[in-house]
């Protein structure tokens, strides 16, 4: 009797797992559905070639230049900057794509781009991009962005890409003696 119950329980569990696997497979997007997801290029720059990077937000301007492979603060060259943080930030916008594009925008103010929360500039000596970051769409959690040179085309960018540019100030990008392990006496 116990043996039959155990077998029935095992068969029932296997059947449940098979049904769950079938439901999972049915819910996977079809190959043609994933191939149809549109991606719009916003910027296209090799991160390693960026030699100028700056951004402005309500805290002020952060302006950096790469010289001989090292990042320096243009406003105060004596400051020791966090090169890894600058590389990370510049990398977020060097080769940026968007899942959404709104074309022929006549009033960029409706997206908060008339008074941007942040302005981001990257350049490599021959090419430069200036991005304006507008309002956050609370429904999708994305921000509206556009190229300064083309305010008639608005894109969306994920929060993790642009929120640092809105919230950071220069002190977030400076290495203090405590962080480097050297203490002044």
Buried (B, 14 or more C-beta within 10 A) or exposed (E): EEEEEEEEEEEEEEEEEEEEEEEEEEEEEEEEEEEEEEEBEBBEBEBEBBBBBBBBBEBEBBBBBBEEEEBBBEEEEEBEBBBEBBBEBBBBBBEBEBBBBBEEBEEBEBBBBEEBBBBBBBBBEEEBBBBBBBBBBEEEEBBBBBBBEEBEBBBBBBBEBBBBBBEBEBEEBBBEEEEEEEEEE
